Amino acid sequence: MPGAPETFEAMGFRGRGDPDDDVGRIAAEYAGGLIVWRPGIALRAVLSGRIKREAKLHTLARPAVGDWVRFERSANTLAIVSLLPRSSELVRRAAGSDHKEQLIAANVDTAFIVNALDAPLRVRRLERFCLLAREGHVKPVVLLSKADVGADVANVQKEIARVLPDVPTFAVSARTGDGMEALESFFEGHQTIALMGLSGAGKSTLVNRWMGEERLATYDVRRDSKGRHTTTSRTLHERPGGGLLLDMPGVREVGLWMSEGDLDDQFDDVHTFALQCRFSDCRHETEPGCAVIDALAQGTLDRERWTVYLNFRNEARRRGGNIPSRRTTKTRAR
């Protein structure tokens, strides 16, 4: 059970008014329920019947790690009865499904997207992680872990910058500590940092480095370069130097849960050209007066970026009208 910070401030409770005796933050989830933090104490909790009913109707009504909640106490039970408003949501398409969304964390400030330098670079997968973070109002940052393995860091960073020019990228080594100091500013003000990435990327090793102890088990990457799942549940940790770490299981599929409208917000350069087309229903294929076709021909719109946009758009269209647009309620994180 993760130990709880001593104050609400250290738990990340800011800009939410005055906490009371019935407010806590979800710090972990396990098979039988949840762990809720109160200052200096971690308590086991379950969902109230009302929350369970709401979650059946609306997936995002189910509390997740990072949520601030209100609860009711009884002689033997701590029952979560409501959610406080969220500042951010990390939502993905549930694994193996085109028709279900999954809330994986809430109230995260920054997502450290970890990519190991001893594995092949999949920059388009990094782009998916960044889109997932930004759509949830979370700032994405790429961490190139295992910088001590002798990889050509400069070329890797150059390739990432070509696709993700506005995403900060840092090369770090949890083993030697190289590059770790440059990340300290992200934790200031009791910020919550989520670690995301593939299995075997080195997330648990980074957590152990930040925590100053072997808090999480780590294993070698398999011979086929595929990572082992060392983290099996989402858990908040209070970092000794300040700030909160949210360690999450590694993934092998980054399923986006976005409407076409949300996608236009994330690809605003593409959307800007599309708005200039002669016909409002332009498919950007052979229509006369298509500003997208003209931009591709003139090189003012990158053809690879257009191809990536089309892939994401087709992915969204396969789900049809199942995803309501959140573009009116979300502000993209920079």
RAQUI-V597907 format. One record per pair of residues at least 4 apart in sequence whose C-alpha atoms are under 6 Angstrom apart, sorted by the first residue. I is the first residue (numbers start at 0). GAP is how many residues later the second one is. If there is no record, write none. Layout:
BEGIN
<<I	GAP> <I	GAP>>
END
This chain:
BEGIN
<<3	33> <3	36> <3	37> <3	38> <4	5> <4	34> <4	35> <5	33> <5	34> <6	32> <7	5> <7	31> <8	4> <9	180> <11	178> <21	48> <21	49> <22	46> <22	47> <23	12> <23	13> <23	14> <23	44> <23	45> <24	11> <24	12> <24	42> <24	43> <25	9> <25	10> <25	39> <25	40> <25	41> <26	8> <26	9> <26	38> <26	208> <26	209> <27	6> <27	7> <27	37> <27	206> <27	207> <28	5> <29	4> <32	12> <32	13> <33	10> <33	11> <34	8> <34	9> <35	6> <35	7> <36	5> <44	33> <44	34> <45	33> <46	32> <46	33> <47	31> <47	32> <47	33> <53	4> <54	4> <54	6> <54	7> <63	41> <64	40> <65	39> <65	40> <65	41> <66	39> <67	16> <68	13> <68	14> <68	15> <69	10> <69	11> <69	12> <70	8> <70	9> <70	10> <71	6> <71	7> <72	5> <85	21> <86	20> <87	18> <87	19> <87	48> <87	49> <88	17> <88	47> <89	13> <89	14> <89	15> <89	46> <90	11> <90	12> <90	13> <91	9> <91	10> <91	163> <91	164> <91	165> <92	7> <92	8> <92	9> <92	162> <92	163> <92	164> <93	6> <93	7> <93	8> <107	84> <108	29> <108	83> <109	28> <109	29> <109	30> <109	83> <110	29> <110	82> <110	83> <110	84> <111	29> <111	30> <111	83> <112	28> <112	29> <112	30> <112	83> <112	84> <113	29> <113	83> <114	29> <114	30> <114	86> <115	28> <115	29> <115	30> <115	85> <116	28> <116	29> <129	10> <130	4> <132	5> <132	7> <133	4> <133	198> <133	199> <136	195> <136	196> <137	195> <138	194> <138	195> <140	26> <140	27> <141	27> <142	26> <142	27> <142	28> <143	26> <143	27> <144	27> <144	28> <145	27> <146	24> <146	25> <146	26> <147	25> <159	4> <160	4> <171	6> <171	7> <171	8> <172	4> <172	5> <173	32> <173	35> <186	4> <186	56> <189	53> <190	52> <191	52> <192	52> <192	53> <193	51> <193	52> <194	52> <196	53> <197	52> <197	53> <197	54> <198	28> <198	29> <198	30> <198	51> <198	52> <199	21> <199	27> <199	28> <203	12> <207	4> <207	5> <207	6> <207	7> <210	28> <217	12> <220	4> <220	6> <221	4> <230	18> <231	17> <233	13> <233	14> <234	11> <234	12> <235	9> <235	10> <236	7> <236	8> <237	6> <238	4> <238	5> <257	4> <258	57> <258	64> <258	66> <260	64> <261	63> <261	65> <263	4> <263	7> <267	4> <272	18> <272	19> <273	18> <275	15> <276	12> <276	13> <276	14> <277	11> <294	4> <294	5> <294	6> <295	5>>
END
